[in-house]
Amino acid sequence: MSTGSDAAEAVAEALTALAVNLVRRLPRELSLTSLATLGDLQRCGPQRLTQLAQLEGVAQPSMTALVSRLEEEGLVARSPDPADGRAVLVAITAAGEALLARRRHTGTQLLAARIRELAPAEAERLSAALGALEDLAEMDLAPRHLVAVPGGAHRAAGTGTSPRPFSNDTDDEDREAR
């Protein structure tokens, strides 16, 4: 690696490969789009269906069907938008929060087991990078692709494409919904 840019790309490539590998190894209780939608609701608060569809890069009818399935499973709830009585806000429920927490815990345990398999020097190198990795994780907590709208909801800004770097990692259910 000759430049900082090359190093950044190499690190990003390794982290991307790690994230994709982890997502593929975790049990799939829901489609990736369903999980991403729950994650958006957890991070950003209640959203309108149109906003969720734009965030996920799917058509509004597909998002309506997805939200209906999540609602049937008790993972989200709909309520009137206080800023516009004609609109509906979708919010994550306690059951949806619990599902995401279980999934994160499973992922953490899976990665921790693999880290424990590394040679001590390699594990120490990862530990030395912990601060930088935590900083990167914190950057994700303030999504730059959302802007506040009245009523406490957010809307997607920009081109309407999904900001998620792994948005192409979909399963058959997601492809059929689109």
C-alpha positions in Angstrom: 0.0 0.0 0.0 1.7 3.1 -1.2 -0.8 5.9 -0.3 -3.3 6.6 2.4 -6.0 6.2 -0.2 -4.7 2.8 -1.2 -4.6 1.8 2.5 -8.2 3.1 3.1 -9.4 1.1 0.1 -7.7 -2.1 1.3 -9.1 -1.7 4.8 -12.6 -1.0 3.4 -12.3 -4.0 1.1 -11.4 -6.3 4.0 -14.2 -4.9 6.2 -16.7 -5.3 3.4 -15.7 -8.9 2.9 -16.0 -9.5 6.6 -19.4 -7.9 6.7 -20.7 -9.9 3.7 -19.3 -13.1 5.2 -21.0 -12.4 8.5 -24.4 -11.6 6.9 -24.2 -14.8 4.9 -23.4 -16.9 8.0 -26.2 -15.5 10.3 -29.5 -17.3 10.5 -32.0 -15.7 8.1 -35.3 -15.2 10.0 -36.3 -12.4 7.6 -35.2 -11.1 4.2 -32.3 -8.7 4.1 -34.6 -5.9 3.1 -36.9 -6.6 6.1 -33.9 -6.6 8.4 -32.6 -3.4 6.8 -36.0 -1.8 7.2 -36.1 -2.7 10.9 -32.6 -1.3 11.3 -33.6 2.0 9.6 -36.6 2.3 11.9 -34.5 1.6 14.9 -31.8 4.1 14.0 -34.1 6.9 12.5 -37.4 6.5 14.3 -40.8 6.3 12.7 -40.9 6.7 9.0 -43.5 7.1 6.3 -43.9 4.2 3.8 -42.7 6.3 1.0 -39.5 7.2 2.9 -38.9 3.6 3.8 -39.3 2.6 0.1 -36.9 5.2 -1.0 -34.3 4.2 1.7 -34.5 0.6 0.6 -34.6 1.3 -3.1 -37.9 -0.6 -3.6 -41.3 0.5 -5.1 -43.9 1.8 -2.6 -46.2 -1.2 -3.2 -43.4 -3.6 -2.4 -42.6 -1.7 0.8 -46.3 -1.7 1.8 -46.4 -5.5 1.4 -43.2 -5.8 3.4 -44.5 -3.6 6.2 -47.7 -5.6 6.2 -45.7 -8.8 6.8 -43.6 -7.2 9.5 -46.8 -5.8 11.1 -48.4 -9.3 11.1 -45.3 -10.7 12.8 -45.5 -7.9 15.5 -42.2 -6.3 14.5 -43.6 -2.9 13.4 -46.7 -0.9 14.1 -48.4 1.8 12.1 -49.9 5.0 13.5 -51.3 8.2 12.0 -48.7 10.9 11.2 -49.3 13.7 13.6 -48.1 16.2 10.9 -50.4 14.9 8.2 -53.5 12.8 9.2 -53.7 11.3 5.7 -50.2 9.7 6.1 -49.1 6.8 8.2 -45.9 6.4 10.2 -44.3 3.0 10.7 -42.3 2.3 13.9 -40.4 -0.6 15.2 -41.9 -2.5 18.1 -40.3 -4.0 21.2 -40.4 -7.4 19.4 -38.6 -5.9 16.4 -36.0 -4.4 18.7 -35.5 -7.7 20.4 -35.1 -9.5 17.1 -32.4 -7.1 16.0 -30.7 -7.4 19.4 -30.6 -11.2 19.1 -29.2 -11.0 15.6 -26.5 -8.6 16.7 -25.6 -10.8 19.6 -25.4 -13.8 17.4 -23.1 -11.9 15.0 -20.9 -10.7 17.9 -20.6 -14.2 19.2 -19.7 -15.6 15.8 -17.0 -12.9 15.2 -15.6 -13.2 18.7 -15.2 -17.0 18.2 -13.3 -16.4 15.0 -11.1 -13.7 16.6 -10.2 -16.2 19.4 -9.0 -18.6 16.7 -6.4 -16.0 15.5 -2.8 -16.1 16.5 -2.2 -13.8 19.5 -0.3 -11.3 17.5 -3.2 -11.0 15.0 -5.7 -10.6 17.8 -3.6 -7.8 19.3 -3.4 -6.0 15.9 -7.2 -6.1 15.8 -7.4 -4.8 19.4 -5.1 -2.0 18.5 -7.5 -0.9 15.8 -10.5 -1.0 18.1 -10.7 2.7 18.6 -10.8 3.4 14.8 -13.4 0.7 14.3 -15.6 2.2 17.0 -15.2 5.6 15.4 -16.3 4.1 12.1 -19.3 2.5 13.7 -20.3 5.8 15.3 -20.3 7.5 12.0 -23.0 5.1 10.9 -25.2 6.2 13.8 -25.9 9.6 12.2 -27.1 8.7 8.7 -26.2 11.5 6.3 -28.9 10.3 3.8 -31.8 11.3 6.0 -33.2 14.7 6.8 -35.7 15.6 9.4 -39.3 16.3 8.4 -42.2 17.6 10.6 -43.7 15.1 13.1 -40.3 13.6 14.0 -40.0 11.4 10.9 -37.2 11.6 8.4 -37.1 11.4 4.6 -34.4 10.2 2.3 -32.3 12.9 0.6 -30.5 12.5 -2.7 -31.1 10.4 -5.7 -33.5 7.8 -4.3 -31.0 5.0 -4.5 -30.3 2.9 -1.5 -27.4 4.2 0.6 -26.6 0.8 2.0 -23.4 -0.6 0.5 -24.8 -4.2 0.5 -28.1 -3.4 -1.0 -27.5 -5.9 -3.8 -27.2 -8.8 -1.3 -30.9 -9.8 -1.6 -32.6 -13.0 -1.4 -35.4 -14.5 -3.6 -38.2 -12.9 -1.6 -36.6 -9.4 -2.0 -36.2 -9.9 -5.8 -39.8 -11.0 -6.1 -41.0 -8.0 -4.1 -39.3 -5.7 -6.5 
